[in-house]
Structures are given as C-alpha cells and as structure tokens.
C-alpha cells in the first residue's frame, strides 16, 4: 500500500505517443511527439528528430521546457521534438535497434539473451526510408514545420545512423548531431559511404554536423574503472573504439571539402562515459537544434 493514497502517474507535458506500423518492414514503432503550445512561427516550428525515442523523450522535453521559457538567457526557442522508439517499457529494444541503426550490408551476431533471435545489423536504409517517407509526412500533415530547420540526433548506434543519413541523403536535414557515434563498428563500415557524400555533398544551406564523445571514451579510464578486474580488457577495447580519434578524423576530412558544404565541430564532455553522456548530449542537441542565434555567426 502506497504512503501517498492520492498519487497519479506522471506524464510528459505536451507530449503524445503514437504506435505506427512501418510500410518498410511491418514492425510497430512508438513515435513520441512534443508540440509546443501557442501558434507556430510564421515559417513553422523548427523540429528535432531523435533515435532511441524511449530513452530520450523525457530528457529532451524537460530540457526544452526549462530553457525555451527564458530565450534571452538560454538562446533556445520552442520547437517540435519527435523521437522514434519501440512499444516496450524499457529505454531500449536492443535487438530491433541493432537492425534499424546499423549501416548496410551488416552482419549477424549471437543472441543477446538465451533463447532469443540472433542479432542482425544493416537496416539503416530501411529505417531512414521509414522516417523520410512515413514519419515526416505524418508530422507535417498535423503540425506546421519549418523544413529549413530540421535536425536529427542519435547516440552510439544512433550516432552511426545520423552519419549514414548524412552520407546518403544529405538534404534530409540541416543539423546533424551524432553523439558517441560508433564509427569503429564493423571495421568502420560507415566510411564506405563517405566518398559518395564527398563526390556530391548536396547539403542544405547552413548544414552543420556536431560530433561528440565523453572524456572516458578516449584512452582514459573513468575513476571507477581504474584498478577494476576488467581494467586491461577495457584499455584493449579503447584501442578499437577510438571514439574521439575517429570523430576528429571525420571532422577534419569534412572541413577540408571544397566550398564548405557542411560545417563540422567536435566536442568532448568532461567526466562522462559512453552511457552517462546521453542526457548531456540530449541537452546539447536541444540547444543546437533550437538555437535562436547560431554562436559561430556572432562576431
């Protein structure tokens, strides 16, 4: 028996969710939509799409509501947030996200759990088509959207998906935010799509890519990992993942492209590991996608 007899479930303010069946694979996705109150701006609302919808929607909406109410102090305006997740109670559906967010051709891996299906990657094109051809039209049919201010965010495998989307459909969004992108995955398979982008970087005007990782995704161990039984294994794995190195290499490569088709930045978040970085990166995504004034344009 609860000590609070009049308790009620908490809901996320101004947010709804909708279960949508994909025309691509027949699977059901849970789409969370935050819509600000009041009238839309003349050009429509700016919008931020996010992968791993169950894990990020609460943080994203709270970050928006806490900052957009004080725009002169935060440089954040109101906008629409759409996160794409799954009909599960937890933060993730590991099996489905592995397929949806992994770039093709992908591979097969042992099951996550006993008596569960094998893990497959390689469904990014299918998932991107679902977002572009099904989710975006549904949102735009219901909410006035500024198509020149569309952003996408992803973390880890989600960050990998953001890069795949940029390299294959560079006009789909204007702002691309890839936090802790797993560039190393499957021997850096994502880089196979980079020459295609470099040859025809048809980005939107003002295109931006924001890369990031945590301090303890570099060659540094977190304090709680130092001296642990698996310290040596972690240090060995860091030589494979190299999140900071691969991100910096990508940033430099893109910034050297002629005519500056996309401005790329990289940031390290102090004191964060691969998972603790997520809420920090979500907040930064809100600040980036809904910035009133772009900081780099201030002289």
N, C-alpha and C positions, 0 to 999 in steps of 0.2 A: 504494500500500500504506500502510495506516494505521500510525502510530507506536505505536498502542495496540491490540495484537492481540486483547485480551480485551474490547473495547468492546461496549457494548449500547445500544440505543435507550432514551432516557429517556421514561418515561410520566408522566402527571399523576396524582398519588396519589389513590386512592379515586374515580377518575373513569372513567366508561364513555361510549361514544358509540353511538348507535342511528340508523340511517337509516330514516326514516319517510316514507311516501308520503301526501301531503295528500289528504284527501277533497274538498277545495275545487278544486284545480287539477291534481291528478295528478302534481305535482312532488315530487321527493325532497328532504327536509331532513335535515340531520345534527344530531341532538339530543345535546348533551353534558350528562351528569348527574354532579354531585358529591354524594355521600352520606356524611355523617359516620359514623364507626364508633360502636359502642355503641348503647344503647337510646334511642329517641326520647323527648323530654319528654312529660309527661302529655297535653298538648294537641296533640302532634305537632310536627314540625320547622317553624320558620319557613322561608320559601322566597323566593328571588330569581330571577326570570326575566330573561334578558338577550337583546337582539338582537345581531346580528353575532357569533354564537357562536364562530366560529373565531378571531376576533381577540381575544376577551376571556377565554376559558375559563382559560387558563394563569395570567394575572394575577389573576383572581378567586379561583381556588383557592389560589394561593400567599398572597394577602392574607388569606384566611380562615384558612389553617393557621398562618400566622405570628402571628395576633392572638388567635384563639379559644382557643389553649392557655394564654393568660395573661389571663383575662377581667377580673380585678380591676385590671389595668394598662391594658387597652385598651377595656373596656366592649363587647367583641364576643363574642357567643356562637356556637356552632356552628349551622349550618343547611344547607339543601339549596340548591344552585345549579344552575339549568337554563339553558343557553344554546342558542339556536336559530340554526343556521348552515346551511352547504351542503356537499355532498360534493365539496369542492375542496381542493387542497393549500395554497393561499394563505390570507391573512387574510380576504379578501372575494370575493364574487361580485358585481361591480358591477352587472351587468345585472339579476340577479334581485332584489337588494336595492332597486334603484330602484323596481321594481314593488311589492314587498312592503311597503315602508316609506313610500311616498308616498301622501298622502291623496287620496281621490277628489274630483272626477272624473279628475284627472290630465291629462297631455299626452304628446305624442310628441316625441322629440329625435333628432338624428343619432346614429349608432352611436359607441360609444366607440373602436372599432378598425375598420380597413378590413375589408370583407367579413364584418362581424358584424351582427346584427339591430339595428334601431332601438331606442332606449331609450324605455321607457314607464313612466309613473308612474300611481298611482291604485289600487293593490291593497291598501291598508291594511285595508279591511273584510274582504276575503277572508283576509288573513293573520291578523287578530285572531280571526276565527271559527275558523281552524285552531288557534290557541293555546288558545282557550277551550273549544272542543268536542272537540278531539282530543288535544292535548298535555297539558293539565291532567288530564283523566280518566286518561290513561295513567300519569302520575306518581303520582296519588293512589291508583291501584289497586295500586301497588307500594311506596309509601313513606307512612308516616303524616305528614300535613301539617296544620299549624295554618292553617286557612283565614282566620283573622283576622289573620294575619301574612304576607300575600303582597305582594311588592314586584316592580316591574318597572323595568328600566334600559335606556336607549338613548342612543346618542351620535350627533350630527349628524342624518342622516335617521332614525336610531333614536330620537333625542330627539323628533323630529317625530311618530313613531309613538306614543311614550308619550303625547304630548298628545292625539293623535287618540283613543287608547284611553280616556283620562280623560274627554274631552268626550262620547264616545258610549256608553261603558259604565262609568260612574263607580263602580260597585260591584265591578268585576272585581278590583281590587287595593286595598290600603290605603295603600301607599307607592309614590309615582311619582317616578322620578328621570330627568330629562331634561337631559343634558349637551350643551352646544353645539347645542341644538335649532335646526334650520334654519327658524325661524318665518317668515323672509322668503320662503321658497320659493313660487314661482308666485303672486307678489303677495299673500303672506300668506294663502293659501287656507285654512290651518288655522283662521283666525279665523272662518270661516263656520260652524264647528261650535260655537263658544263660546256664542252665545246659547241654543242648545239646552241646554247644560250649565247656564247661569245660570238658566234657567227651571225646571229640575228637577235640582238638584245632589244626586242620590241617592247620595252617597258613603258609605263605611263609617265607623263611629265612629273618630275619631282619624286621619282621612285627612290625608296630607301630600304636598306636591309640592315637590321640590328641583330648582331650576334653576341652571345654572352656565355659565360660559364661561371661556376663557383670557384673560389680560391682553392678549395680542396679537390677540384677536378684537374688541377695542374699536377706537377710532380710532387706536391706537398701532401702529406697525410694530415687528416684532421687530428686535433689533440687526442680525441678518444680512441683513435686508431693506432696511435704510436705505442709500441710495446705489446700490442694485442697478438694473439696467436696467429692471426692471418696477415700480419704486417707484411711479410715477404711476398705473399700472393698478391696483396693489394698493390704493392710497388711494381710488381711484374705487370699487372693489368694496366696500370697507368702508362706504361711504355707502349701499350697497344691503343688505348682510347685517345690519349693526347688531345683532349677537347680544346685546350687553349691553342696549341700549335696548329691544329687543323683549321680552327676558326681564323686565326691570324693569317695563315697562308691563303685562305679563301678571300678574306678582306683585301689583302694586298693584290691578289690576282684580279679581283673585280674593279678595284680602284684604279688599276693601270689600263683598263679598257679605254679605247679612244672615245671621245665625245661624252664621257661620263654618263652612261645610260642608267646607272644606279649608284647612289652614294652609300657606302658600306662602313659601319662602325662596329667595334668590338669592345665589350666591357667585361671586367671580372668583378664579381660580387664578393666582397670580403667576408670571410668567416662562414661561407656557405659550401655545402656539399651538393652532390647531384640532385638529391631529393629536397633538401631544405631550401634550395634555390627557388623552387617553384613559386611560392607566394610572393617572393621578392620580384621575380621575373614577371609575374602576372601584374603586379602593381606598375612596374615599368612599362608593360605593354599598354596599360590604360593611359599612362602619362604620354606615351608616344603616339598612340592611335588618335587620341583626342586632344592633342596639344593645340592650343589657340594660336600661339606663335611658335614657329619652329626655332629652337635655340640657335641652330647653326646659321640662321639668317640674320641674327642680331649682330650688328657691327660694334 
